[in-house]
Amino acid sequence: MDSQQKRLQTLLDQLTVEHRANLLDFAEHLLSCQPSPEVPPESEVVVIPRPDNESVVSAIRRLSHSYPMLDRNRLLNEASSLMARHVLQGITADATIDQLENLFCHRYQALQPDSSQEGG
């Protein structure tokens, strides 16, 4: 076990059960945000309905699949910030998922050719 693993284990041992679960959720989120070798992204949104009692990590995965054309690295910072607010500040999962859905939707709309036109 290297020094980072030992440090992480020491910290993990000191956390409550609830905070351990939050830390695991956050680690899964970070893993889901890593670039993965995939086929070229599609240009259309794939609507995946939001299930009842969805976790924030599952929502990020669902939205990443719903919006395959978005650059996951660009979303990482904002999605990580929302995830951290959920885990560390106690923002509800539903409110966090609503914010994530808005984030993905706005990023998609910004890619659309007519998104810079006000009409007229």
N, C-alpha and C positions, 0 to 999 in steps of 0.2 A: 504494500500500500504506500503510495507516494505522500508527500507532505500535504498536498491539497486535499486528498481523500481523507487523511487523518483529521485535518482541520474541519472538513465538512462533517465527518462522523462525530467529532467532539461537539460541534454546534447542534447537530441533529439530536444528540443524546440529551441536550439541555432544553429542547423545545417541548411544549405541551403536545398532546396528541393532535389537537386541532391545528396548531401551527405546523406540525409535521405534514399534515394533509395539505395545508396551503402551500408549503414549500414544494411538495411533490407535484401539485397542480401547476405551480409556476415553472418547475423544471420541465414538465411535459409541454407546457406552452412554448418554452424556449426551444425545445426539440422540434416542435411542430413548425416553428418559424425558420428553421434552417433550410437553406436551399437544397432541393433534392433534384436529382437528374430525372427530368420528366420530358414527355413529348411536348412539342411546342404548344403553348397555351391557346385555348379556344378564344374566339372574340365575342361570344355571347354568354350572358349570364345563365347559369344552370340553377334553376330555382329548386332549392332543397328546403322543404317546410321546416320550421322551427319546432322541435319536439317539446312536449311539456317537461318541466324540470330539467332543462338542459344546463350542463355546466358551462362555465366560461371557456374552458379548454376545448370542449366539444363544439362550442359555437365558433371558435376560431378555426377549427378544422372544417366545419361545415361551410363557413364563409370563404375559406381558402378554396374549397372545391366549387362553391357557387360562383366565384369570381377568379377563374384560373388565369385570366389575362392580366391580372394585377401583379406587379412586382412585389413579391413577399418581403424582400429585404427593405423596401421603402415603407411598408406597413409595419415592420417590426418595431420601430421606435414607438409609434403611437399605440399599437396594440399592446406592447409591453407596459406602457404607462397605464393604460386602462386596466390591464391585468393586475399590476402592482397596487393600484387604488382599490381594486376589489379585494385582494389578499391582505393588504396592510392597513387599509383604512375602513374596511368593512362595507364598502359599497355593495349593494345587493347584486346577485348574479343577473337578475332580470334587467336591472338598470345598466349594468356593464354590457350585457349582450345587446341591449337597445343602442348603446353608444357604439359598439363594434359594428352593428349592422349599418348605422349611419356613416361610420368611417368608410367601410367598404363601398357603400353605395355612392358616396361623394367622390371617392377615388375613381370609381368606374365612370361616373358622369363626367369627370374631368378629362377622361380619355376620349370621350365622344367628339367627333369632328365639329358638331354645332354647339358644343358646350361654351365656347368663347363668344358666341353671338348672342346679343340681347334681343334679336328680332327687329323687324321694322323695315 
